[in-house]
């Protein structure tokens, strides 16, 4: 049986051993969490716990084998793909195109005033400071 979104629909009717073989193939395929197969699996709330059980069985059977570390990495990736929330695709509603007419901006009123001459202030003298040495 092939792994695909349409095949996942038939997984609900499989026996535990047949489902285990399919999940083993799915884990070995290392598909990303947003792949259509994982999305199809997350759509079926009854299938997700069955697959979790199969993944636990695969992790237990991989214990002690020479590929145990790699199998556990793949299984944990599959578990994280199951943990992602299923979001139903939402069709974006088309917004009507509104033609905006440019609003004429009023011309700014500029008042011309003669600048007042600024008087320069003389610099303030800085007082000298005397420091005493401690006695």
Buried (B, 14 or more C-beta within 10 A) or exposed (E): EEBEBEBBEEBEEBEEEEBBBBBBEBBEEEBEBEBEBBBBBBBBEEBBEBBBBBBEBBBEEBEEEEEEEEBBEBBEBBBEBBEEEEEEEEEEEEEEEEEEEEEEEEEEEEEEEEEEEEEEEEEEEEEEEEEEEEE
